[in-house]
């Protein structure tokens, strides 16, 4: 009876629905290809408004459908894996020892590895992902099955919910996959983000909402700091440092600044090569030979700090430019120690929006440039992760066409995509004070902007907005917060 129940339960709706969804997508692809074939015929003599445009549009539509088919196929694979593992376990009598249990698991993994023609480590990973998606992450599996996210996106959700309890994992799922969730992720949907960009956003949200505070997790991780050496091909090797985020960011930015200082018409090395040479020189103690007479340069880094966290009233994480959440204690140290390379950014405690930028210079272009870095965080082109330091400020509506030099008419763009804008039909969409621009392709397709995943800051216990709680008289933030919250 137990065996019959398992067969009935697992042979039903879940897998059947997944296969039905996949079949519908294949039918959709067939329809798209039929349209493209008709457009191709039109291009060779049959009347049509614009047969080549119809052909290219249908090809792009076909690629989109194929991407959804790949996702739906992955969902079917996950369900098959999970159901096979459960059925195989049900066929066995209870294991009499830990050795026997381990042997059965190895056998199960080996069978899957042979069927899929993958290594056993990859097969074991697939089994783990299938178990997570079918038991703990139903929204992610449904989105994968519907083609709303790719297999890479689903794996990221599995990775970043590992170690989280069920409520925390469900909250992460809802934030990125349910548009009706409280404070749902804004801007581009999860499936519209390149996987690397999606992982960065998911990891940042996980850091802020992890059941264990970032402060305590960071304290444990500091004990694991290390240097690693790994040989590579062609006479090369990798040196990696695992350090506290503020230290690592400072090293990266100083190395980048020194490398940029060496660039010039007589310097044949690329910026990437210069970074490696400068870092090697600094470690080996011969930086003077590499840097010549280049002066010590400062690399600007933005640190976004919730106001109450800066005051020590809460331990809400801060945000380090081009990294993500950092412990409140690290942010306080960066501000209180007067680190000249770091600019503090305070946020409104009501909604997490930028409140004020501390700056050394009063020159408007520099302040505006820092605001732009804070708003965009990277090149705004879809999928590009080029960091702020290497990007250029660009007028969305050109100055010669009446565009103003204001934050709502500016976008951060890397040199490659800046050239793309001027040399092709790609164009940025509109922006706002706190929202970067999306982009429009030559084919007329709109790609939504990736927006900062801001949240209302945490208020100290007993100090809620409706109580009229304000900083004590004489507080260093009194002028900023009182003026903003009362006057506005």
Secondary structure, DSSP 4 states (H G I P E B T S, - for coil): -HHHHHHHHHTSHHHHHHHHHHHHHHHHHHHHHHHHHHHHHHHTTS--S-HHHHHHHHHHHHHHHHHHHHHHHHHHHHHHHHHHHHHHHHHSPPPSSHHHHHHHHHHHHHHHHHHHT--HHHHHHHHHHHHHHHHT-HHHHHHHHTTSS-HHHHHHHHHHHTT--HHHHHHHHHHHH-TTSTTPPPBS-GGGS-HHHHHHHHHHHHHHH-SS-HHHHHHHHHTT-EEEEEE-STT-EEEEEE--HHHHHHHHHHHHHHHHHH-STT--S-HHHHHHHHHHHHHHT-HHHHHTTPPP----EEEEEEHHHHHTS----EEETTTEEE-HHHHHHHHHTT-TTEEEEEE-TTT--EEEE--S---HHHHHHHHHHHHH-B--STT---BGGGEEEEESS-GGGT--SSGGGEEEEEHHHHHHHHHSS-EE---BTTB---EE-TT--EEPPBPP---PPPPPTT--GGGT--PPTT-TTHHHHHHHHHH-
